[in-house]
Amino acid sequence: MRTALVTSSGGEYSVTVGAGVSGSLGNSLRSLFPGLRRLGIISNPVVWSLHGPSILSHLGADLRTVVALHPDGEPAKTMATILALLDRFIEERWERRDPFLVAGGGVTGDMGGLVAGLLLRGVPLVHLPTTVVAQVDSAIGGKTGVDHPLGKNLIGLFNPPRAVLSDPGFLRTLPLAQRRAGLGEVIKYAFIGDRALFTLLSERIEELVSDDFHAGLWEEVVFLSSADKAGIVSRDERESGERMLLNFGHTFGHALEGAMGYSGILHGEAVALGMLSAARISGAMGLSTPATFGAIRDLLRRAGLPVTWPGGISFEHIAPYLGRDKKSSRGQVALVLPEEPGSVRIVRDYDPALLSQGVFS
């Protein structure tokens, strides 16, 4: 097992990656919370049917658990779901000393973190991410939130966890399409500055998207990506500067998800298209050459990710979501644009007409 440390407003916490993480779950939680008697678990029915019995077996028989499941999928990421989860724990007369274990993917992590931040003005939590997106990105950094009909993740707060425990073995049970989609976030790290990760993906990405699950390779990819995220959010927790680089691909990606009603496309697939959109705009501004667009497109193709926009989606469909992006300032969204593999820049001053270059067939 390997560990990356995150410095946050709530104190330092560790991101532990390794095949033995889930097996030592009970010991890890008791180390974090001496005298632990009761644990709240937030998950969804799909994850719980696959991993619930194993998780409970690793906690120990002496620990009382309260399991709250929310509906699966991005459409469930609403305030109505948050209120239902809060109701459950308020009815259980929850106390601040009783932590939460949030077990699932990005949707579960975002909502579980929000519930923990709101209930009793703050209950400690630990993330047990079970998807690629959650392990390499969303479980790290303290962002929580739910979607609004007018935009993605517009309601939320920063709530750093006490720990992130990532067992790449969970990824074995994911459908291949989910593992491939998660590589959208991994490729992001490679292009914003992790040249070692870029080299690894360039040489071995076909192994990651094959039917066979290469456990050791996935563990390496998860750790490198986690360490990248941990370093960036430690230096810029509230997204005032460097952390904005992590939005590479997300400006157009989030807008596309919104335009599609948060269904019909996986988050990593939307991020993949968003990176290509950013590369198109970068080229139109003279910040990069066609080779940069080609390098991104080639890696995405090899990962089995989409490289053309869904039919029927035009710039007019996504424009309202771009205008409500969380990173907007004075009505203009900041863009994270690639210059070359391993180098991106934040651009705030540009001709808004260039945004239409981001939608292509």
NUVEX-7381 format. One record per residue (C-alpha): x, z, y. Coordinates in steps of 0.05 Angstrom, whole numbers, plus 5000, padded with zeros to 4 digits. Last residue first. Example, Ala and Ser with C-alpha at 12.3 -4.5 7.8 and 13.67 -1.06 7.14 Angstrom:
BEGIN
PT, 5273, 5143, 4979
PT, 5246, 5156, 4910
% end
This chain:
BEGIN
PT, 4630, 4292, 5328
PT, 4650, 4330, 5390
PT, 4629, 4389, 5433
PT, 4687, 4421, 5471
PT, 4694, 4365, 5521
PT, 4630, 4390, 5554
PT, 4670, 4449, 5579
PT, 4712, 4403, 5624
PT, 4654, 4399, 5674
PT, 4669, 4471, 5691
PT, 4732, 4448, 5727
PT, 4785, 4501, 5714
PT, 4810, 4568, 5738
PT, 4805, 4623, 5686
PT, 4855, 4600, 5634
PT, 4884, 4648, 5582
PT, 4943, 4618, 5545
PT, 4960, 4601, 5474
PT, 5027, 4595, 5436
PT, 5041, 4599, 5362
PT, 5022, 4528, 5345
PT, 5025, 4490, 5412
PT, 4990, 4497, 5479
PT, 4926, 4529, 5454
PT, 4871, 4549, 5503
PT, 4837, 4616, 5510
PT, 4782, 4604, 5562
PT, 4755, 4654, 5612
PT, 4681, 4644, 5625
PT, 4658, 4628, 5695
PT, 4598, 4662, 5728
PT, 4637, 4709, 5771
PT, 4675, 4733, 5710
PT, 4653, 4713, 5641
PT, 4685, 4747, 5581
PT, 4618, 4773, 5554
PT, 4592, 4701, 5549
PT, 4526, 4691, 5585
PT, 4543, 4623, 5614
PT, 4572, 4600, 5548
PT, 4506, 4617, 5515
PT, 4466, 4575, 5564
PT, 4514, 4516, 5552
PT, 4506, 4516, 5476
PT, 4446, 4471, 5468
PT, 4462, 4427, 5528
PT, 4530, 4413, 5496
PT, 4496, 4382, 5437
PT, 4477, 4407, 5369
PT, 4436, 4357, 5328
PT, 4489, 4346, 5275
PT, 4536, 4404, 5265
PT, 4602, 4398, 5301
PT, 4661, 4366, 5265
PT, 4722, 4400, 5234
PT, 4687, 4444, 5183
PT, 4729, 4492, 5140
PT, 4756, 4474, 5071
PT, 4822, 4510, 5084
PT, 4860, 4444, 5081
PT, 4812, 4417, 5133
PT, 4825, 4477, 5178
PT, 4900, 4469, 5172
PT, 4896, 4395, 5189
PT, 4849, 4406, 5248
PT, 4895, 4458, 5279
PT, 4956, 4414, 5272
PT, 4918, 4353, 5298
PT, 4894, 4388, 5360
PT, 4966, 4410, 5373
PT, 4992, 4339, 5359
PT, 4943, 4311, 5410
PT, 4987, 4343, 5463
PT, 4975, 4408, 5500
PT, 4963, 4435, 5570
PT, 4942, 4368, 5599
PT, 4873, 4392, 5619
PT, 4839, 4345, 5571
PT, 4887, 4368, 5516
PT, 4869, 4441, 5528
PT, 4795, 4422, 5527
PT, 4802, 4389, 5459
PT, 4844, 4448, 5434
PT, 4791, 4497, 5456
PT, 4737, 4457, 5420
PT, 4781, 4455, 5358
PT, 4788, 4531, 5360
PT, 4712, 4537, 5369
PT, 4701, 4494, 5307
PT, 4741, 4543, 5266
PT, 4707, 4602, 5299
PT, 4640, 4574, 5279
PT, 4663, 4567, 5207
PT, 4690, 4638, 5209
PT, 4623, 4664, 5232
PT, 4584, 4629, 5177
PT, 4535, 4574, 5196
PT, 4461, 4563, 5179
PT, 4437, 4625, 5215
PT, 4452, 4661, 5280
PT, 4397, 4622, 5316
PT, 4437, 4557, 5315
PT, 4448, 4558, 5390
PT, 4472, 4630, 5384
PT, 4522, 4614, 5329
PT, 4547, 4555, 5371
PT, 4557, 4598, 5432
PT, 4595, 4649, 5390
PT, 4642, 4594, 5365
PT, 4650, 4562, 5434
PT, 4679, 4627, 5463
PT, 4704, 4651, 5396
PT, 4758, 4600, 5380
PT, 4814, 4641, 5413
PT, 4779, 4706, 5430
PT, 4838, 4745, 5402
PT, 4878, 4723, 5463
PT, 4831, 4767, 5504
PT, 4868, 4826, 5475
PT, 4927, 4809, 5519
PT, 4891, 4824, 5584
PT, 4834, 4871, 5601
PT, 4806, 4873, 5531
PT, 4791, 4947, 5529
PT, 4844, 4968, 5477
PT, 4903, 4928, 5506
PT, 4970, 4948, 5477
PT, 4941, 4982, 5415
PT, 4891, 4925, 5409
PT, 4947, 4874, 5403
PT, 4990, 4912, 5354
PT, 4933, 4929, 5307
PT, 4907, 4858, 5308
PT, 4974, 4829, 5287
PT, 4984, 4884, 5235
PT, 4916, 4868, 5206
PT, 4932, 4794, 5202
PT, 4998, 4807, 5166
PT, 4964, 4857, 5120
PT, 4906, 4813, 5101
PT, 4951, 4753, 5088
PT, 4998, 4793, 5045
PT, 4940, 4824, 5005
PT, 4910, 4755, 4996
PT, 4976, 4729, 4967
PT, 4981, 4787, 4919
PT, 4909, 4779, 4894
PT, 4910, 4705, 4882
PT, 4836, 4694, 4865
PT, 4827, 4630, 4825
PT, 4773, 4583, 4851
PT, 4822, 4557, 4903
PT, 4817, 4571, 4977
PT, 4876, 4619, 4983
PT, 4920, 4577, 4937
PT, 4908, 4516, 4980
PT, 4934, 4555, 5040
PT, 5003, 4563, 5010
PT, 5056, 4528, 5051
PT, 5022, 4519, 5118
PT, 4989, 4586, 5111
PT, 5055, 4622, 5100
PT, 5088, 4584, 5157
PT, 5032, 4602, 5205
PT, 5035, 4674, 5182
PT, 5109, 4677, 5198
PT, 5094, 4643, 5265
PT, 5045, 4697, 5286
PT, 5031, 4677, 5359
PT, 4961, 4655, 5377
PT, 4960, 4600, 5326
PT, 4974, 4642, 5263
PT, 4926, 4695, 5286
PT, 4870, 4644, 5293
PT, 4885, 4617, 5224
PT, 4867, 4686, 5196
PT, 4801, 4687, 5234
PT, 4781, 4619, 5206
PT, 4807, 4642, 5139
PT, 4744, 4684, 5133
PT, 4704, 4621, 5124
PT, 4744, 4603, 5062
PT, 4732, 4671, 5032
PT, 4657, 4666, 5047
PT, 4652, 4596, 5017
PT, 4688, 4621, 4954
PT, 4633, 4673, 4943
PT, 4661, 4743, 4952
PT, 4673, 4786, 4891
PT, 4748, 4778, 4893
PT, 4749, 4799, 4966
PT, 4738, 4872, 4946
PT, 4806, 4871, 4914
PT, 4836, 4863, 4983
PT, 4826, 4939, 4992
PT, 4825, 4955, 5066
PT, 4817, 5027, 5090
PT, 4809, 5032, 5165
PT, 4817, 5101, 5195
PT, 4789, 5150, 5246
PT, 4748, 5094, 5277
PT, 4751, 5071, 5350
PT, 4684, 5066, 5386
PT, 4680, 5015, 5441
PT, 4608, 5000, 5459
PT, 4551, 4953, 5443
PT, 4499, 4904, 5468
PT, 4519, 4832, 5484
PT, 4546, 4821, 5414
PT, 4521, 4749, 5411
PT, 4477, 4720, 5465
PT, 4407, 4710, 5494
PT, 4368, 4734, 5434
PT, 4412, 4796, 5435
PT, 4464, 4811, 5382
PT, 4489, 4879, 5362
PT, 4552, 4917, 5377
PT, 4616, 4953, 5359
PT, 4688, 4941, 5380
PT, 4736, 4996, 5357
PT, 4799, 4955, 5346
PT, 4802, 4940, 5272
PT, 4739, 4931, 5229
PT, 4727, 4862, 5261
PT, 4793, 4829, 5246
PT, 4832, 4821, 5182
PT, 4790, 4865, 5137
PT, 4722, 4850, 5169
PT, 4731, 4774, 5170
PT, 4758, 4774, 5098
PT, 4700, 4815, 5072
PT, 4694, 4886, 5042
PT, 4714, 4931, 5100
PT, 4717, 5006, 5087
PT, 4714, 5033, 5158
PT, 4718, 5107, 5172
PT, 4674, 5142, 5222
PT, 4670, 5204, 5265
PT, 4602, 5220, 5297
PT, 4593, 5211, 5371
PT, 4541, 5223, 5425
PT, 4496, 5259, 5373
PT, 4485, 5189, 5343
PT, 4507, 5135, 5391
PT, 4580, 5122, 5371
PT, 4566, 5128, 5297
PT, 4507, 5080, 5302
PT, 4550, 5031, 5340
PT, 4606, 5034, 5289
PT, 4556, 5023, 5233
PT, 4527, 4963, 5270
PT, 4593, 4928, 5281
PT, 4619, 4946, 5212
PT, 4556, 4924, 5177
PT, 4556, 4856, 5212
PT, 4631, 4847, 5201
PT, 4630, 4860, 5127
PT, 4613, 4922, 5086
PT, 4624, 4996, 5076
PT, 4618, 5042, 5137
PT, 4637, 5113, 5116
PT, 4606, 5162, 5165
PT, 4630, 5231, 5182
PT, 4593, 5299, 5180
PT, 4624, 5345, 5233
PT, 4576, 5318, 5285
PT, 4516, 5342, 5246
PT, 4459, 5302, 5215
PT, 4390, 5333, 5209
PT, 4372, 5284, 5152
PT, 4314, 5258, 5194
PT, 4365, 5244, 5249
PT, 4406, 5206, 5197
PT, 4349, 5160, 5176
PT, 4322, 5150, 5246
PT, 4390, 5127, 5271
PT, 4391, 5074, 5217
PT, 4322, 5049, 5237
PT, 4342, 5050, 5310
PT, 4403, 5007, 5295
PT, 4361, 4958, 5256
PT, 4313, 4949, 5314
PT, 4372, 4943, 5361
PT, 4391, 4879, 5324
PT, 4442, 4853, 5274
PT, 4390, 4836, 5221
PT, 4395, 4761, 5237
PT, 4471, 4765, 5221
PT, 4460, 4780, 5147
PT, 4438, 4835, 5100
PT, 4382, 4884, 5114
PT, 4407, 4956, 5127
PT, 4425, 5008, 5074
PT, 4431, 5082, 5088
PT, 4466, 5125, 5036
PT, 4469, 5200, 5044
PT, 4525, 5231, 5004
PT, 4539, 5302, 4980
PT, 4610, 5310, 4956
PT, 4623, 5352, 4894
PT, 4617, 5293, 4846
PT, 4679, 5258, 4872
PT, 4687, 5201, 4922
PT, 4717, 5150, 4875
PT, 4654, 5147, 4831
PT, 4611, 5136, 4893
PT, 4652, 5075, 4914
PT, 4649, 5046, 4844
PT, 4574, 5054, 4839
PT, 4564, 5023, 4908
PT, 4610, 4962, 4899
PT, 4568, 4902, 4878
PT, 4497, 4929, 4889
PT, 4521, 4964, 4952
PT, 4551, 4902, 4982
PT, 4488, 4861, 4972
PT, 4441, 4918, 4992
PT, 4475, 4933, 5058
PT, 4522, 4990, 5079
PT, 4523, 5055, 5118
PT, 4548, 5116, 5080
PT, 4539, 5186, 5109
PT, 4584, 5239, 5080
PT, 4572, 5313, 5068
PT, 4618, 5369, 5048
PT, 4687, 5353, 5078
PT, 4728, 5416, 5085
PT, 4787, 5378, 5112
PT, 4765, 5312, 5143
PT, 4822, 5260, 5144
PT, 4855, 5287, 5081
PT, 4787, 5294, 5048
PT, 4771, 5222, 5065
PT, 4836, 5196, 5037
PT, 4830, 5237, 4973
PT, 4760, 5209, 4960
PT, 4780, 5138, 4974
PT, 4840, 5138, 4927
PT, 4813, 5084, 4882
PT, 4789, 5043, 4942
PT, 4859, 5039, 4972
PT, 4898, 5023, 4909
PT, 4901, 4948, 4918
PT, 4930, 4954, 4987
PT, 4920, 4954, 5062
PT, 4918, 5017, 5105
PT, 4899, 5011, 5178
PT, 4918, 5077, 5210
PT, 4892, 5115, 5269
PT, 4922, 5141, 5334
PT, 4877, 5177, 5383
PT, 4807, 5165, 5409
PT, 4831, 5124, 5468
PT, 4868, 5081, 5418
PT, 4937, 5071, 5387
PT, 4933, 5032, 5322
PT, 4981, 5040, 5264
PT, 4994, 4990, 5208
PT, 5000, 5014, 5137
PT, 5023, 4985, 5071
PT, 5000, 5000, 5000
% end
